[in-house]
């Protein structure tokens, strides 16, 4: 749809133009590109994949979404109006299946939880860019000095492969350890849900993948938003402009710069609007908890899903998240047969 209406492929001069065909979403063109950072051939492949996904949704027995009504009520209503298949919002799945194995193969450093135990309540910035996104060595240096200069305690996940062309820990700048000694911990991977739920965690610098975004919402932790690609810019835009529980670093675009990183961390951790973001994040946490009670919206939808699966003639169900991108005919998903 966005290609047909001329929004895509995007021109540099139009990246901040509003996308008016997706109400009520406050999207700019840059938020719905999906292909940022990819070359022309890869872009064509992504658009082809998206088109096939849209067709698969329309011919499936139903659409299963890892979200919940209180988070995306208007978007779910619009989706149900526009599709001829049932829509089931059954999230947050990580709260419904708390004993599920970790989604990453990286080994968790659980010692960071003991370190958090030694920190003051609501004092620590948790930093993790997910399991796929990568940064340049220069970006890591700018992020490191921004974190150091903010003066706040931090827990930073530097996983293998995070820094392009270098080992993550080795890419930290000279002097960083000395500048942050006694108030920081660096690990290769962390038990994220437990970190977000820890009383010492005050904020989460995230790449805005949907899993991380939803986990932060359910933990009531405000977010510092630095999306990379795919659905992440759209997730970041919603966290900042709709849920108002996050702050975009440098407006969601541009190069990483230490002064902007420091200013954003201070704003998220110290300034007057930080209290409002924490309050709104706490409200989202309460709504997420309510939806998975026995009479909550997600549990009721799961009952309907079970009944629908037993009646369905077809055996193909489509799983996608988040909702908003799918209104544009976008998304990443997996088929669940049977």
N, C-alpha and C positions, 0 to 999 in steps of 0.2 A: 504493500500500500504506500509506504513512504517513498519508494523508488518511483512508483507511478505518479505520485503527486509532486515530484521534483525535489524532495528534501535530500534524497540520496542518489548518487554519491555526493558527499558534502564538499562544498567549496570552503576554503580557509576563511574567507570573509563572512561566511554565514554560520560559523560554528556556534555563535551565541544567539542566533535567531530562535524565537520560540516556535515550538511545534504545536500548532493550534488544532490539529486534527485528533489529538489524544486527550480531550478533557476527561477528568479534571487534572491530569498530570501536568506539573510545571516544567515540562521537558524543554531543553534546548536541543538543537541539532546534534551537538557533541555528545549528548546523553544517550542517543539512540543509534549511534553509528555501528556499534558492535565490532567493526573492522579496524578500529584505530590501531596503528602499528603494523598492519599487514599490507603487503604489496597487492598490486592489481589482480593477479591471478588468484591469490588467496582470498581476496574479497569476493570474487566471482564464485568461488567454491563455497564460501560462507553463505552468500545469498541463496545459492542453490540448495544448500542444506536447510536453510530456514524455510524456503518454499516447500520442500518436501515434508518438513515437520508440520507446517500448517495444514497441508493436505492430510497428513496422518491423523492430526487432531480431529479434523472434520469427518473422517471416516471411522473413527474409533468408537468404542462403546462408552467411553467417558474420559474425562480429563481430571487427573488427580494432582492436587497442588499442595506443596509444603508451605502453607501459609494459614492464617486464621482470620475469621470474619472481622473481628474488632480492629485488625491491623489494616485490612484492605477491603472494607465493606463496599464502598462505591465501585471499586475496580471489579470486584467479584460480581456485583450486580450487573455491570456493563458487559462482562464476559458472558454471563448467562443469557443476556438479551441477544448477544451477537452470534452465539454458537447454537447449533442444533443437537448438541450432545450434552449429557449431564456434566456438571462441574462439582467436584468434591474437594473442599478445602479442609485438609485433614492434619494440618500442622499445629504447633511445631513438633515435627517428628522426633527430634532429639529429646524432647521432654516426655513424649509418649513411650519411647523405648530407651530409657536411660542406661540399660545394661548392654546396648549394642556395642560391638567392637569399634575402636577408633577408625575413622575413615582414611587416615594416613598410615603408611607403612613405616614412617620415621619413629624411632624410639623416643618416648617421652622422658624428659628429665623432671622427675617428680620432686627432686630436691628444691626446685623453685618454689614449691608450696611452703616448705619450711622457711625459706627466705621471706616469703610474703608474711608468714606468721610473725616475723620480727619487725614488720613495718607498721606504721600508724594507720588507723582506719582511713579509708578514702584518700590515700596519699600517693598511690603508685600509678604511673602510666604504663599500660601494657601495650607492647608494640609487636605486631605480627602481620606479615604481608602474605600469609597463606602458603599453600603447598605448591603453587604453580608459578605465580608472578615472579618476575626477576627485575633487578635494578642494575644500573651501571655502577662501577666503582666510584665515580664522581658523585652520583646521587647518594650512595651510602655515606660518603664523607660528609656531605651537607646535612643529611639526616642526623648523623652522629653528633656533629657540633651543635645542631639545633637542640637535640635532646640534652646534651651536656650543658649548654648555656641556659637552658630553662631553669636549672636548679632543682628539678623535681626528681624524686626516686622513680626508677623505671625497671621494668622487666622486658627484655628485648629478645625476641626469637630470631636468631640468625641461622637459618637452616642451610644444609648443603645445597648448592645450586642457586642460592638467592642472588648472588652477585655474578653478573656475566663475566666470564673469563678470569675469575679469581676465587680463592677460598674466602668465605664470608668473614670469618674471624680475622684473617690476615689483611682484609681490606679496611679494617678500622684504622683511623688516622693515628699517627704518633701523638702521644699526649692525651688520648681519650681516656685510657685507663686511669691515669693520674688525676685527670679532671673530674672523674666520676667515682673515684674510689670511696667505698662506704655507702653509696646510695644507688647502686645499679647492679643488676644481674643479667648476664648474657647466657642464653642456652640455645641448643640446636633445635629443640622442639619442646613444646609444653602441653600439659593437659588443659586445653583451652577452656572447656566448660567449667572446670574447677577453678581456674585462674579468674575467669570472669565472675564467678560466684563468690570469690574470696572477699571478705570485708575490706581488705587493704586496697583493692583495685578501685581506682577512681575513674579511669577513662581508658579507652581502647583505640589505638591508632591502627586502622584496618585498611586492607585493600578493597573492602566492600564486596567480597564474594557473598553469595546469598546465605550460605551456611553460617559464616562468621557474623553477617549482619543480623540474622535471626537469633543466633546465640547471644549476641550483645543485647538485642531487644528483650529477650527472655530473662536476662540477668539484670536488666535495669541499668546498664552501663552506657553513658554517653560516648559518642564516637568522634574521633578525628579521622576524616574521610580523605583517602587518597586512592581513587580507583585507577585501574590499569586498562582493562579491555572488557569486551563482551557486555554482559548485563551490569557490570560493576558501576559504570557512571550513572546509570538509571537508579540503581540502588542507593548510591550516594546522594543523588538529587532528592529522592524521597526522604531519606533520613534527615536531611537538612531542612528542606522546604515544607514537607507535609507533616512528618512526625515531630520535627523540630527537636530532635534528640541527638544531633550531630553537627559538626562544623567542618566544612570543606577546606582543605589545605590549599591555599592559593586559588580558590574558586574552582578547583577541580581540573585545572590545566596549568601549563607552564612548567618550567624546570624547577626541580627541588633547590631551595636556597635556604641556607641556615638561619638567616634572620627571620624569614617567613615561618619556618618550622618553629623556632623559639616563640615567636609571637602567637602562633596558633595554639601551642601547648599552654602557654600562660593564659590565654583567653579561655581555653577549655577547663583549666584547673583552678584559675584564680578569680577571674573577673565576674562582674555581677550577673551576666547572662549565663554563666556556668551553672548557677543555682537553678535557673529555669530549665536548662537542659537536663540536669539531674532529676528534677521533679518530673518532667515529662517522660524521661526514660523509666522512672519508677512507676508511672501510671501504665506504661506499655507492659512492664513486667507483670503488674497486677492483672491486666486484661489477658495476657498470655496464660497466666495460671488459671484464670477462670474458665477459659475455653476448653481446658482438658479435664475439668471436673466431670462427674457423671452426667450432669445436666448441661454441660458446656457445649458450645456450638460445634467444636471439632469432634467431640465424642458422639454427638447426635448425627453428624454427617458421616462418621465412620459406620454407624449402624445402617444408614441409608446406602452407603457404598456396599456393604456386605449383602444387603438385599438386592441391590442392582446387579451385582456380579452373579448372584445365583439365578437371576432371570435373564441375563444377557445372552443373546444368540451368538454374538461375536466374542472372541477371546482376547482382543487386543485393547489394552488400556494405555493411556498416554500420561506420563508423569512429567511435569514441568514446574519450574520455579525461577523467578517470582512471577506473579500475575501480570504486573504492569507491562512488561516487555511483550507479553503474548498479545496484548491488545493491538500491537503494531505488527503482529505476525512474526514475532521473534521468540527466541527462547532456546534453551539447551535442555535436552531431555533424553530419556531412555525408555525403550519399550519394555513392557512387562507382559509377557504372553502367558495366558492360562490363569 
